[in-house]
Amino acid sequence: MTSSQLLDLLPRLINTILPSLQSAIADLRKSVIFILVEIYLSVGEALFPHIQTLTPPQRKVLTIYIKKKMTADSSSTDINRLTAAMM
């Protein structure tokens, strides 16, 4: 799937997965975070308007996992930009 295709589906996808962040099942919540990380890696900051309802702790967890993934991919400039955008 291209970034453009993902952007077209993003509102519907986000509305479908975000409620699962409230689940009592930790693995389900973690899976949602992993999905959001992959979406961020594909569409970048275009994700942010769609996740405004995340709580500060959820944003922090998402930021941590994005940074981990980006560090593994060695994108330090993007990591600094992410930190500024998520605050």
MDAnalysis code that builds the backbone (N, CA, C; Angstrom):
import MDAnalysis as mda
import numpy as np

u = mda.Universe.empty(261, n_residues=87, atom_resindex=np.repeat(np.arange(87), 3), trajectory=True)
u.add_TopologyAttr("name", ["N", "CA", "C"] * 87)
u.add_TopologyAttr("resid", np.arange(1, 88))
u.add_TopologyAttr("resname", ["MET", "THR", "SER", "SER", "GLN", "LEU", "LEU", "ASP", "LEU", "LEU", "PRO", "ARG", "LEU", "ILE", "ASN", "THR", "ILE", "LEU", "PRO", "SER", "LEU", "GLN", "SER", "ALA", "ILE", "ALA", "ASP", "LEU", "ARG", "LYS", "SER", "VAL", "ILE", "PHE", "ILE", "LEU", "VAL", "GLU", "ILE", "TYR", "LEU", "SER", "VAL", "GLY", "GLU", "ALA", "LEU", "PHE", "PRO", "HIS", "ILE", "GLN", "THR", "LEU", "THR", "PRO", "PRO", "GLN", "ARG", "LYS", "VAL", "LEU", "THR", "ILE", "TYR", "ILE", "LYS", "LYS", "LYS", "MET", "THR", "ALA", "ASP", "SER", "SER", "SER", "THR", "ASP", "ILE", "ASN", "ARG", "LEU", "THR", "ALA", "ALA", "MET", "MET"])
u.atoms.positions = np.array([
    [0.850, -1.169, 0.000],
    [0.000, 0.000, 0.000],
    [0.901, 1.239, 0.000],
    [0.568, 2.196, -0.818],
    [1.350, 3.422, -0.876],
    [0.937, 4.370, 0.247],
    [1.781, 5.347, 0.510],
    [1.457, 6.359, 1.523],
    [0.187, 7.110, 1.151],
    [0.015, 7.376, -0.119],
    [-1.174, 8.082, -0.594],
    [-2.446, 7.267, -0.321],
    [-2.382, 5.985, -0.589],
    [-3.530, 5.125, -0.327],
    [-3.831, 5.066, 1.170],
    [-2.765, 4.980, 1.964],
    [-2.935, 4.933, 3.414],
    [-3.561, 6.225, 3.927],
    [-3.126, 7.356, 3.407],
    [-3.708, 8.638, 3.811],
    [-5.208, 8.685, 3.524],
    [-5.612, 8.115, 2.402],
    [-7.034, 8.087, 2.059],
    [-7.842, 7.255, 3.058],
    [-7.233, 6.185, 3.549],
    [-7.922, 5.287, 4.478],
    [-7.738, 5.671, 5.940],
    [-6.841, 6.612, 6.203],
    [-6.437, 6.925, 7.573],
    [-7.586, 7.275, 8.515],
    [-8.501, 8.154, 8.159],
    [-9.573, 8.477, 9.112],
    [-10.369, 7.246, 9.534],
    [-10.728, 6.420, 8.581],
    [-11.518, 5.223, 8.896],
    [-10.697, 4.218, 9.702],
    [-9.431, 4.055, 9.342],
    [-8.548, 3.134, 10.056],
    [-8.344, 3.575, 11.501],
    [-8.055, 4.846, 11.686],
    [-7.814, 5.373, 13.032],
    [-9.072, 5.240, 13.886],
    [-10.222, 5.570, 13.323],
    [-11.475, 5.446, 14.072],
    [-11.777, 4.003, 14.458],
    [-11.254, 3.068, 13.696],
    [-11.473, 1.652, 13.980],
    [-10.538, 1.144, 15.073],
    [-9.271, 1.588, 15.049],
    [-8.293, 1.003, 15.978],
    [-8.147, 1.758, 17.301],
    [-8.356, 3.071, 17.320],
    [-8.124, 3.832, 18.553],
    [-8.946, 3.356, 19.748],
    [-10.196, 2.957, 19.577],
    [-10.931, 2.470, 20.750],
    [-10.257, 1.273, 21.435],
    [-9.470, 0.521, 20.699],
    [-8.778, -0.640, 21.281],
    [-7.687, -0.240, 22.261],
    [-7.297, 1.031, 22.252],
    [-6.319, 1.491, 23.245],
    [-6.918, 1.498, 24.646],
    [-8.226, 1.394, 24.749],
    [-8.898, 1.349, 26.044],
    [-9.121, -0.084, 26.519],
    [-8.708, -1.044, 25.740],
    [-8.931, -2.446, 26.066],
    [-8.193, -2.851, 27.346],
    [-8.763, -3.808, 28.042],
    [-8.104, -4.380, 29.222],
    [-6.989, -5.335, 28.808],
    [-6.941, -5.684, 27.540],
    [-5.940, -6.626, 27.032],
    [-4.700, -5.851, 26.591],
    [-3.626, -6.012, 27.345],
    [-2.390, -5.259, 27.088],
    [-1.827, -5.540, 25.696],
    [-1.884, -6.782, 25.240],
    [-1.353, -7.110, 23.916],
    [-2.121, -6.400, 22.801],
    [-3.398, -6.203, 23.001],
    [-4.206, -5.478, 22.013],
    [-3.791, -4.007, 21.978],
    [-3.637, -3.403, 23.150],
    [-3.188, -2.003, 23.203],
    [-1.821, -1.847, 22.550],
    [-0.922, -2.779, 22.830],
    [0.422, -2.724, 22.257],
    [0.376, -2.880, 20.735],
    [-0.495, -3.738, 20.260],
    [-0.644, -3.919, 18.809],
    [-1.106, -2.639, 18.133],
    [-2.015, -1.916, 18.778],
    [-2.478, -0.644, 18.226],
    [-1.315, 0.337, 18.142],
    [-0.497, 0.382, 19.180],
    [0.679, 1.260, 19.155],
    [1.596, 0.882, 18.004],
    [1.831, -0.413, 17.816],
    [2.688, -0.859, 16.715],
    [2.104, -0.465, 15.358],
    [0.792, -0.553, 15.226],
    [0.142, -0.127, 13.982],
    [0.363, 1.372, 13.770],
    [0.179, 2.152, 14.828],
    [0.375, 3.606, 14.717],
    [1.820, 3.950, 14.365],
    [2.764, 3.203, 14.899],
    [4.180, 3.420, 14.557],
    [4.386, 3.198, 13.065],
    [3.872, 2.112, 12.554],
    [4.039, 1.820, 11.126],
    [3.339, 2.861, 10.257],
    [2.184, 3.320, 10.700],
    [1.496, 4.381, 9.959],
    [2.353, 5.639, 9.956],
    [2.907, 5.993, 11.120],
    [3.760, 7.179, 11.189],
    [4.941, 7.049, 10.233],
    [5.549, 5.883, 10.194],
    [6.703, 5.686, 9.319],
    [6.329, 5.819, 7.850],
    [5.067, 5.591, 7.541],
    [4.608, 5.708, 6.161],
    [4.139, 7.114, 5.809],
    [3.375, 7.743, 6.713],
    [2.769, 9.043, 6.361],
    [3.354, 10.217, 7.142],
    [4.199, 9.932, 8.123],
    [4.833, 10.999, 8.892],
    [3.844, 11.792, 9.724],
    [4.072, 13.084, 9.797],
    [3.283, 13.966, 10.657],
    [1.825, 14.097, 10.233],
    [1.485, 13.589, 9.072],
    [0.082, 13.592, 8.645],
    [-0.773, 12.740, 9.581],
    [-0.139, 11.892, 10.372],
    [-0.866, 11.086, 11.351],
    [-1.384, 11.929, 12.515],
    [-0.651, 12.955, 12.910],
    [-0.941, 13.687, 14.154],
    [-2.352, 14.255, 14.273],
    [-2.923, 14.838, 13.229],
    [-4.292, 15.345, 13.386],
    [-5.311, 14.244, 13.711],
    [-4.984, 13.026, 13.375],
    [-5.907, 11.914, 13.571],
    [-5.786, 11.273, 14.955],
    [-4.760, 11.659, 15.707],
    [-4.554, 11.032, 17.024],
    [-4.613, 12.054, 18.154],
    [-5.320, 13.124, 17.936],
    [-5.428, 14.181, 18.945],
    [-6.123, 13.698, 20.220],
    [-6.899, 12.635, 20.114],
    [-7.622, 12.145, 21.282],
    [-6.775, 11.261, 22.194],
    [-5.545, 10.966, 21.793],
    [-4.683, 10.161, 22.662],
    [-4.386, 10.920, 23.944],
    [-4.350, 10.199, 25.042],
    [-3.987, 10.806, 26.315],
    [-2.481, 11.067, 26.331],
    [-2.017, 11.951, 27.205],
    [-0.566, 12.180, 27.277],
    [0.243, 10.889, 27.498],
    [-0.189, 9.978, 28.379],
    [0.588, 8.729, 28.508],
    [0.591, 7.891, 27.221],
    [-0.525, 7.880, 26.499],
    [-0.567, 7.143, 25.234],
    [0.360, 7.778, 24.204],
    [0.385, 9.114, 24.175],
    [1.299, 9.813, 23.262],
    [2.754, 9.492, 23.598],
    [3.040, 9.449, 24.891],
    [4.404, 9.156, 25.320],
    [4.822, 7.757, 24.877],
    [3.940, 6.784, 25.083],
    [4.245, 5.411, 24.664],
    [4.446, 5.353, 23.155],
    [3.566, 6.017, 22.412],
    [3.694, 6.038, 20.957],
    [5.020, 6.660, 20.546],
    [5.373, 7.767, 21.169],
    [6.635, 8.439, 20.852],
    [7.830, 7.532, 21.142],
    [7.793, 6.839, 22.262],
    [8.885, 5.932, 22.624],
    [9.054, 4.851, 21.566],
    [7.955, 4.246, 21.147],
    [8.053, 3.172, 20.159],
    [8.453, 3.691, 18.776],
    [7.999, 4.887, 18.419],
    [8.440, 5.469, 17.144],
    [9.940, 5.728, 17.195],
    [10.412, 6.291, 18.308],
    [11.848, 6.561, 18.440],
    [12.660, 5.272, 18.372],
    [12.176, 4.220, 19.028],
    [12.875, 2.936, 18.975],
    [12.989, 2.439, 17.537],
    [11.888, 2.507, 16.830],
    [11.866, 2.032, 15.446],
    [12.770, 2.892, 14.565],
    [12.715, 4.203, 14.760],
    [13.529, 5.103, 13.952],
    [15.002, 4.965, 14.300],
    [15.319, 4.726, 15.557],
    [16.703, 4.524, 15.957],
    [17.257, 3.279, 15.278],
    [16.437, 2.256, 15.220],
    [16.846, 1.032, 14.536],
    [17.099, 1.309, 13.058],
    [16.370, 2.298, 12.518],
    [16.541, 2.679, 11.114],
    [17.521, 3.835, 10.948],
    [18.084, 4.333, 12.071],
    [19.084, 5.405, 12.081],
    [18.611, 6.697, 11.435],
    [17.524, 7.256, 11.928],
    [16.993, 8.514, 11.403],
    [16.970, 9.562, 12.509],
    [18.126, 9.997, 12.996],
    [18.179, 10.896, 14.149],
    [17.531, 12.248, 13.882],
    [17.613, 12.793, 12.699],
    [16.972, 14.068, 12.394],
    [15.462, 13.936, 12.532],
    [14.922, 12.837, 12.041],
    [13.487, 12.599, 12.144],
    [13.067, 12.418, 13.592],
    [13.917, 11.816, 14.419],
    [13.593, 11.612, 15.831],
    [13.435, 12.952, 16.533],
    [14.321, 13.887, 16.283],
    [14.234, 15.208, 16.906],
    [12.972, 15.935, 16.466],
    [12.634, 15.820, 15.201],
    [11.422, 16.459, 14.667],
    [10.180, 15.826, 15.291],
    [10.192, 14.516, 15.462],
    [9.075, 13.816, 16.085],
    [8.865, 14.310, 17.508],
    [9.911, 14.399, 18.278],
    [9.810, 14.841, 19.671],
    [9.164, 16.207, 19.753],
    [9.574, 17.106, 18.900],
    [9.013, 18.468, 18.896],
    [7.539, 18.453, 18.481],
    [7.188, 17.633, 17.518],
    [5.813, 17.608, 17.008],
    [4.834, 16.979, 17.981],
    [5.279, 16.005, 18.765],
    [4.381, 15.284, 19.672],
    [4.142, 16.068, 20.975],
    [4.941, 17.053, 21.280],
    [4.792, 17.797, 22.533],
    [3.742, 18.862, 22.416],
])
